[in-house]
Amino acid sequence: MTGTLAAYADLAARVLAGPPLVGRSRLVAVDGASGAGKTEFATRLGAALDRAGVPGDAGAPVATVVHTDDLLDGWDDQLTFWPRLEESVLGPLRAGRPGAHPRYDWLRGEFGPHRIVVEPTPVVILEGFSAARAAVRPELSLAVFVVAPADLRLDRALARDGAALRPYLERWRRTEDAHFRADRTGGHADLVVDGASEVPHDARHYVRLTGPERVP
């Protein structure tokens, strides 16, 4: 695999140049395994989109980030949460209306009482495992797949979630592996990003993987 340094600003311009496919919004999916670096990539792309702005609407937010982990009803809902996303977020966005979804409290093991509003901004970034699944590909303006070595991903997840959750994380990883093989997510991605690159770069750049073996 070959890594090439690329600018978030250029990627933001590419997304905004395309037509909205989900109501008034362009839907971007940032997919990948746990600990690969999806959240960081989505956050930085969102910031680049906001910096780019929309002509004639200076200062208005351009991007909204939706984290799929917020919609999961616990550890066993990795793939089956999708109808909840459809009903609460994607359906309203298709109609040009704001969506709103409950947020799962992973410490309490239940959904919290408040709902997160998802405005139909020019770009909505859907970040999380299975965000770029086959069911939504026709509506995506951009599908991103973030990769990193398995050992590093596990170390990151354990540092984030705690060693006590290792059995859950390992089961989670097995589900990820099986889904990515069946869905061929990486092979269908428009962009594969190295979430553990040793190429020096700042927060306004990322490392794009190219070549026939870009997906490990």
BAVO-835001 format. One record per atom (N, C-alpha, C, O): y, z, x. Coordinates in steps of 0.05 Angstrom, whole numbers, plus 5000, padded with zeros to 4 digits. Example, Ala and Ser with C-alpha at 12.3 -4.5 7.8 and 13.67 -1.06 7.14 Angstrom:
488651565264
491051565246
493451565264
493451695285
495551425257
497951435273
500151575258
502351615268
//
This chain:
497650005017
500050005000
502550005017
502550125039
504649875008
507149855022
509249995006
509549944982
510850165019
512950305005
515650185012
516250135035
517250134991
519850014994
521950194982
521650274959
524050254996
526250414986
527750264965
528550034969
528350394942
529750264920
531750464908
531350704911
533850364895
535950534885
535550574855
534950384840
535950824846
535850884818
538050724803
537650644780
540350684816
542450534802
541650254795
542250154773
540150124813
539149854807
537149854784
537149674767
535450064784
533450084762
534850134736
534050024715
536950304736
538450364712
539650104701
539650054677
540849944719
542049694710
539949504698
540449364678
537549504710
535349334699
534649414671
534249254654
534349674667
533649774640
535749704620
535149614598
538349754626
540549714608
540949414602
542149344581
540049244620
540348954616
538448844594
538948634583
536448994588
534448904569
535248994541
536949164537
534048864520
534748934493
533349184483
531149254493
534549334465
533149564453
530749464437
530849274423
528549604441
526049534428
525149744408
523249704392
526349984408
525650194390
528250284376
529750454385
528750154353
531350194340
533650114357
533749884366
535450294363
537750234380
537250314409
538950294426
534750404415
534150514441
532250344457
530550194446
532450364483
530550254502
528750484510
529650694520
526150454507
524250664513
523050624540
521950414546
523350824558
522250824585
520051034586
520651264579
517750974595
515551164599
515151224628
514951044645
515051484635
514551574663
511951724662
511851954653
509751594671
507051704668
506051774696
507251714716
503751904696
502451984722
501052244718
501252374698
499552324739
497952564738
499752814742
502052784752
498753044735
500253294739
500853334768
499153314786
503353404774
504253464801
504953214817
505553234841
504952974805
505552734819
508552704825
509352574844
510252824808
513152794811
514552654788
516652544792
513252654765
514352514741
516952624732
518852484727
517152894730
519553014720
521952964738
524052904728
521552984764
523752924782
524652634779
527052584779
522752454778
523552174775
525052124749
527151994749
524052234727
525352194701
528152314701
530052194690
528452554713
531052684714
533052514730
535352484722
532152404753
533952254770
534651984757
536951884760
532751864744
533351614730
535351664707
537151504703
534851874693
536751944671
539551984682
541451894669
539852114704
542452164716
543751894725
546151854721
542151714735
543151454743
544051294719
546151154720
542651314697
543351174672
546051284662
547751134653
546351544662
548851664653
551151584671
553351544661
550651564697
552851474715
553551184709
555851114711
551551024702
552150744697
553850714672
555650544672
553350864652
554850854627
554350594612
552950424621
555550584588
555350344571
558150244566
559850384558
558549984571
561249864567
562349924539
560949884519
564750014538
566050064512
565450334501
566550404480
563850494515
563150764505
563150954528
561251094533
565350964543
565551124567
565251414561
566351524542
563651554578
563251834575
560951914556
560152154557
559951734540
557851804522
555151814537
554751664556
553452004529
550852014543
549251764539
549151644517
547951674560
546451424559
543451474555
542151334541
542451684568
539651734569
538952014558
540352204562
536652024544
535452274535
532652284546
531152084545
531852514557
529152544568
527452714548
528252934541
525152614540
523252754524
520852824541
519552634552
520153074543
517853164558
515453194540
515553364521
513253044545
510953064527
509753344527
508553424507
509953484549
508753754550
509953944528
508654124519
512453884520
513654044499
512354004472
512554174454
510953784468
509753714442
506753784440
505653764419
505553864463
502753924463
502254194450
503654394455
500154214433
499354464421
497154584439
494854614430
497954664463
496054784482
494654594500
495154354500
492854704516
491454554537
489654334527
489154144542
488654364503
486654164493
487953944477
486553784465
490653924478
492053724462
493253504479
495153374471
492153464503
493253274522
493652994511
495652874516
491652904496
491752634486
492152614456
493152414446
491552834441
491652824412
494352904400
494552924376
496252954418
498953034408
500452794397
502552824384
499552544403
501052304398
502052284369
504352204365
500452334348
501552324321
503952504316
505752434301
504052724330
506452904328
508852764340
511052784329
508452634363
510652484375
511552254357
513952214354
509652114346
510351894328
512051984304
514151874298
511152204292
512452304267
515252414273
517152374258
515452574295
517852724299
519952574317
522352634315
519052384334
520852264352
520851954349
522951844342
518651824354
518651534354
519251414327
520751214326
518151524306
518751414279
521751424272
522851214265
523051654275
525951654270
527551474288
529351344279
526751454314
528251284332
528050994324
529950844326
525750914314
525350634305
527250574282
528250344279
527850774266
529750744244
532650784252
534450784235
533150834278
535750874288
536851154282
539351194283
535151334275
535951614269
535051804291
533251744306
536352034293
535452234312
532652344305
532052364281
531152394325
528552534321
528952834327
531052914337
526952994320
527053274326
524253384327
522653334309
523553524349
520853614352
520753914360
522654004373
518654054352
518454324361
517754334391
516854134402
518254564403
517654594432
515554804435
515855034426
513354724449
511154914453
511855124474
512955054495
511355374467
511855594486
509155654500
507355764488
508955574525
506355594539
505655884546
503355944551
507656054547
507056334552
506056474527
504156644528
507156414504
506356534479
503956394466
502556514450
503556144474
501355994463
501855894434
499955884418
504355834428
505055734401
507655584402
509155604422
508155424382
510755294380
512955484373
512555664357
515255444386
517555614381
518855544355
518255334343
520755704345
522055664319
524155434319
524855334298
525055364342
527255164343
526254894350
524154854363
527654684340
526954414345
528954284364
531354334363
527854114382
529553964401
530353694388
528553544380
532853654386
533853404374
533853184396
534753224418
532852944388
532752714406
534552504393
533852364374
536952474405
538852274395
537951994402
536651954423
538651794385
537951514392
539951394412
541351214406
539851514436
541551424458
540651144467
538451054460
542351004482
541450734491
538850734506
537350534504
538150954520
535550974533
534251244527
535551444528
531751234519
530151484516
527951474536
526351284535
527751674553
525651684574
523551874564
524052114560
521151774561
518851934553
517252004578
516051824590
517252254585
516052344611
513652514605
513752704590
511452454618
509052624616
506552464617
506452214614
504352604619
501652484620
501152324595
501452434573
500352084598
499651884577
502051764563
501751634542
504451814573
506851704561
506851394560
508151284542
505551264578
505450974580
502850864569
501950644577
501551014551
498950924541
499150654526
501350574519
496850534522
496750264511
498150244484
499350034478
497950454468
499050444441
502050394440
503050284420
503450464461
506350444460
507450224479
509850164479
505650094494
506549894513
508249674502
510249594514
507649564478
509349344467
512249434463
514049254461
512749684460
515449784455
516949884479
519249964477
515649874502
516849984526
518649774540
517949544543
521049864547
522849704564
522049724593
522549554609
520749954600
519849994628
517550194628
517850404615
515450134642
513250324645
512950394675
512550224692
513250654681
513250754708
510750924712
510051094695
509350894734
507051054741
507551184768
507951044788
507651454768
508251604793
505651704804
503951824790
505251664830
502751744843
503251924867
505451924879
501252084874
501352254897
498452334903
496752324886
497852414928
495052494935
494152734918
495652904911
491552734912
490352924894
490753214903
491453394888
490353264929
490653534940
493553634937
493953864930
495453464943
498253544940
498953594911
500353784905
497953424894
498553464865
497453734855
498853874840
495053804864
493954064856
495654294868
496154494854
496354274893
498054484905
500654514890
501554744885
501854304883
504354314868
503954444840
505554614832
501854364827
501254474800
500754774801
501654934784
499254864822
498555144825
501155304831
501455524821
502855194848
505355324855
507155354831
508555554828
507055154813
508655154789
507555334767
509055484755
504955324763
503755454740
502255714747
501755874729
501555754772
500255994780
497255954785
495955794771
496156094804
493256064812
491456134789
489156034788
492256324771
490556404750
489856184730
487856194716
491455974731
491055744712
489455524725
489155304713
488255574748
486855364762
484555244745
484354994745
482955394731
480855274714
481955084693
480754874688
484255154681
485454974661
486554724675
486254504664
487754764698
488854534712
486654334721
487054094720
484454444730
482254264739
481054114715
480353884717
480854244692
479954104668
481953894659
481253674651
484553964662
486653774655
486453524673
486753304663
485953574699
485753344718
483353164711
483552924714
481153274702
478853114695
479552934671
478752704669
481053044652
481952884629
483752664638
483652444628
485652734656
487452524666
485852294679
486352064673
484052364696
482452154711
481051974691
481051734694
479752094671
478251934652
480151754635
479551524630
482451864627
484351704611
485451474628
485551254618
486251524652
487451314668
485451084674
486250854675
482951164677
480850954681
480550784656
480550534657
480450914633
479950764608
482450614599
482250384589
484750724603
487350604594
488450404614
490050234607
487550424639
488550254661
491650264662
493050064665
492550514660
495450564659
496950454684
498950314681
495950524707
497250434732
497350134735
499350024744
495250004727
495149714729
497049564711
497849344716
497749704688
499549574669
502449664674
504249564661
502949834693
505649934698
507449714709
506549554725
509949724701
511949544713
512749634741
513649474757
512549894746
513450014771
511650244778
511150414762
510650244803
509050464814
510650594835
511650474854
511050864832
512751014850
511151214867
509351344856
511851234892
510551424910
511951694907
514251724916
510651884894
511752144889
511452334913
512152574911
510352234935
509952404959
510552254984
509352295005
512452074982
513051905005
514252055028
515752245025
513551975053
514752085077
517051915087
518251975107
517751705071
520051545078
522551705072
522851795049
524351745091
526751905085
528551775064
529051535066
529351925044
531151825024
532452045009
531452275009
534751984996
536252194982
535552174952
533852024944
536952334936
536252364908
537052114892
536352094868
538551924904
539251684889
537451454895
537851224887
535251504910
533351304917
530451404911
530051644910
528651214909
525851274906
524251074922
525350884932
521651124925
519950944941
518050794921
516350914908
518450534920
516850364903
514450254919
514750164942
512050274907
509650174920
509149884911
509349824888
508449724931
507849444925
505249364938
504049524952
504349134932
501749034943
499549054922
499749194902
497348914928
495048904908
493749164904
492349204884
494049364923
492749624920
494849844916
494650054927
496849774899
499049964896
498250214880
499550424882
496050204865
495150434849
492650544863
490650404864
492750794874
490450904888
488050934870
485951024878
//
